[in-house]
Structures are given as structure tokens and as C-alpha cells.
Amino acid sequence: MRGARLVCLLAAAAVLAAGIGMGIGFRGGRAPEPAPPKVTRAPGPKAELRAEDRPPVTRTGTVAGFVVSYADGAGVAAVPVTVARAGESRQAVTVAGGRFVVSPLEAGNGHVLTIAVDGCARIERPGIAVEAGREADLGTLLLSPPAALAVEVIDGGGRPLPGAFVRVCVPASGAPVREGTADAVGHASFRGLPAGSLAVIASAPGYATASVPCFAVPGPDALPVVVRLGVGFSLRGRVTAPDGKPASGRVVVPEYDEALTGHALRAEAPIDCAGSYRLEGLTAGSCGLRVEVPGRAPVKAGPVSVPEVEVYDISLPPAADLGGIVTDETGQPVGGAEVTESTCDAVVLTGADGRFRSAGLAAGLVSLGVRAEGYIRTGMYAIPIAPDLAADVYIVLARGVTLEGRVTAADTGEGLAAALVSAFDEYGVLATETRAGPDGTHRFAGLAPGRYGLRAAAGDYVQEGFPDVTPSHPLSIGELPARCAVLLPAEGVPAHQDLILTRAASIEGTVLDAAGRPLSGVLVSLPRELGDFDHARHRSSREQTAASGWRASPPGSGRWPRSPPAPAGAATR
């Protein structure tokens, strides 16, 4: 990765010669030489930092996001937003464009965001984790009239499952919106829900947990959702510490779930005093395990093939510590940098002096990456650590290029507040995203020099010239028109690129059965000229995409969602 250099201060010169953490080019002059290599022998299995060596601790963080209208996708101002935890709360009000920032908030888990507006569904986001010195971005929250879901939970044979536990969650984060239990006929009703994309997750003893995506539409009619649960399997075993004694904690199975578009906790089980665990409700297939033990970073195990494997014992590797310092090219410490150890998903922040320390990592090779505001993000470095060594690393970050611009509407010339702006690197991979401010201005900091593709989306507006990105049609930056691409200079001079969006055209229709009767709940896709399908797929009378301004038709009418009327003279596509 360009613009970064890492020197691992370990005794083995062969490690350095092999290029672990080295050989990464940087610009802007000669970087300061690292301290002489040294290896600190820990007095015991874990080295403790002296009080005078500990970096200053920031104990507060921020929760931010956007509130937009379901009707037109525009940001909504003057909406009160409350974040509370343990009886203490903070409130903020959205500004023009719908942006809100709630701070300062005590770092920790369990924060709950609440938005209550007369005539609209109450918005709640429980379980928000606030990190010290960081901003928890909740993305876009949709303010809408209340919607309803009618959930039916059945088994593989179509029989109802009374007593099944049902959760309605936010797709991106998995945060629960509402919870309930199925009645004697397997039904669970939820009213007063916010409109938009949701995921319904159901579980029952002896069955595998399942989830179904849906799009809730405002109105008195509840959207029917059927969740079918298959046979669940179990996995048991023992977890032992490095000394062979029983460990304590829990074993969890994180699984990628398409309905949640993120990692959802599929199953978990406590580790008892004998070190035994038993996971229930697993689906057939290969799954990874994560062991969470107090006092050390999570340890990954597996994968395990279920149900072929019924017993799986886990022996935890010895724990080791890894610390170091992060500086810029002039030798100045970089505070607030995020240091990630990917093998166990551990994240720590550097203090004001640039120092960090991760304790309780699994001994062996760990993968380390660093990112900081305004600096080029580093790649992942393989660092060897051992339980009897206090390993230190020295990381140099290079400042990146700043890219600014404005997103405006072609028909009005006005800035589009809260527009989502995405930057794709030269390989067509999404590099970063940001939201435009109240006047439509956007800003990226810390980009590496090179050519980027820029895509923007806002409410009923679309960007012409930027193709759909699908697995069969990856993005080619070189084929983008000039209005959708930008070349960032190597010398780090700030760049500017404006984006102009046009109002979306419309398309609508009616789905009929053979007898001419309208059908609701039918999946309607938009085929592209090359045979692919557009990302926006809609269910007649039920499903819609608020980001592109689609509207729902009356239930049972068979009308499928459409976008707002096109401007006069505009073609319908």
C-alpha cells in the first residue's frame, strides 16, 4: 500500500528482511528513523504498562446520522433526536438536510436512539456502541407514517410454530426494531413500524433461525411475511485455556445473513464451569466459531461442518500483547488513529502521543491495519507475536489527498442535502463513502493519489453516466465519463469535482393473473439491456425503494411501485 511504512521492532532481523511491515513507499521527504530494535522480555505471561506510559484516554464519543422524509427522500430539519443510556440522555435537533450529531456521549454499549414525531412512526435504535473519540454513524433514518407487518412462522411442512420468537430488525446493522412471540397459530403482528427495508428473524427450539427481508409500506394494511424454519442442529464441546484448565466465557457463531446485509449473531452458548458448551439451532453447512473469554481478545475457531461434526473441542492459544506508536512522515504522533487486528476483530485507538496497545491477542501471526482521518489507510501487515515477548511496532502514515465538491440538481441548480457520495478506486472497489452537507457539499480526506469514480444518489435524483455495479459487470474506471471521474494528483494538491444529478424518470404497470385480476406481492424486476437485473427490485403493492422515490399502490390493486412523475419533456425509461 502506497504512503505507509511499518517497521516491526522485533529481534529477528530476518523478519524485517522478509519485508513484514516494510517496503511500503511514501512521499514528502525522508521519514524519521525508528528507535533501535529491542525486545522487551515480559516478567510474566503478560506485560503491564506503567501508569506514566499509558496514553491519555478519551471517554466520550458521538452518534450522528441523517433523518429523511419517506415521501420524497429529502432531509428533514428541526427533528428532535434523543440518545439515552442508564437514565442519562442527550438531545440534538436535525439541521437543514436532516443531519444530526448527538454528543458528548459516554463511551460504551447499550445506547438507545429515539425519534418521536407526531403522525410518524416512532424510530428506535437500541444497542448502539459508542467508542471513545469516534463517531457512530447510523446512516439514514426514514421518517414515515406508521407501517405494519403480519408475520407467520411455519416449519418445513407448513405447520405453524406457536411460541416462536420473532424480531424485526434494521437490515444494515441488525439492530432490533420490535420483538414478539408467535401466538397459538404461529402469527405475530407488529404495528407502528417505520417504513422502509426491514428484516424479520424468527427462531424456535429445535429449529434453525431464519430471516426474511421485506419493505414495509405506510398504511393500515399489514404486509404479510412468512418465515419458514428448517431443522436445527447442535454442536457441543469443551473450551480449555492454554494451561489445560476449563475456560469461561461464551462461544458464538457469527454468520453472514443476506437479509441483514451484515453479521448477525446466529447462535451463542455459555461456557460452563467445566468448560463445556452446547450450540443449538444451527443450520446445515460450514460455520466459523468465535470464543469470547474475559481478559483477552476474541479467538476464532473452525470452520466446522454441521451436522457432520457433533463434537468440537477448542484449545485456546497462549495470549500475547502488541503495542507501538503511529506517527506521520515528520515524526509527529497521530492521535485517534484506529488500529485493527483483523484475525480477532480487535480495534484500539491511539492516544494523543500516538501510542496504542492490544492485550490478550492469540500468539502467532496477527494482521494489523491502521486508518486515521486525513491519512492514507494502510494495508494489513502480518506481525509475529509471542506470549513471552512484549512486541512493539512503529507505523508511519502519509497524508492523503483531499477531494471536495458539490452535488446539485440539474433542474433547479440547488444543492442536494444528505446525498450519498461514493468513491471507487482504480480497481473499481468502493474506497469510501460520505454524505453531502446541507448545501450539497461533500468532502473526502485521506485518499491515495490516483483515479477515482464518483457516484452520487439523493432522493428522487439519479446520476447519469455511472453504470450499475454487479458481479457480472464490475466497474471499469477508465470507461467512466469525465463528469463521473477524477484524477487525484500525486503531489497532494486538493482536488475538486462537482456532481450533477437529474430527476428520475418513471415506469409503472399492473400485474394481472390469467383471468385479468390484479395480483399483489409479485416480484417485479427491471431488466437491463445486457440481461442483468437492476439492484432495485420491487414487489407490487408492497415493496418499494425510498432512495429512488418509488411509491406503493393501494393494496390488492396489482399496481407496482413507480417513481415520481418525470419533468415535462423528459423521456420515460
Buried (B, 14 or more C-beta within 10 A) or exposed (E): BBBBBBBBBBEEEEBBEEEBBBEBEBBEEEBBEBEEBEBEEBEEEBBEBEEEEEBEEBEBBBBBBBBBBBBEBBBBBEBBBBBBBEEEBBEBEBBBBBBBEBBEBBBBEEBBBBBEBEEBBEBBBEEBEBBBBBBBEBEBBBBBBBBBBBBBBBBEEEEBBBEBBBBBBBBBBBBBBBEBEBBEEBBBEBEEBBBBBBBBBBBBEEBBBBBBBBBBBBBEBBBBBBBBBEBBBBBBBBBBBBEEEBBBBBBBBBBEBEBBBBEBEBBBBEBEEEBBBEBBBBBBBEBEBBBBBEEBBBBBBBEBEBBEBEEBEBEBBBBBBBBBBBBBBEEEBBBBBBBBBEBBEBBBBBBBBBBBBBBBBBBBEBBBBBBBEBBBBBEBBBBBBBBBBBBBBBBBBBBBBBBBBBBBBEEEEEBBBBBBBBBBBBEBEEBBBBBBBBBBBBEBBBBBBBBBBBBBBBBBBBBEEBBEBBEEEEBEBEEBEEBBBBBBEEEBEEBEBBBBBBBBBBBEEEBEEEEEEBBBBBEBEEEEEEEBEEEBEBBBBBBBBBBBBBBBBEBBBBBBBBBBEBEEEBEEE
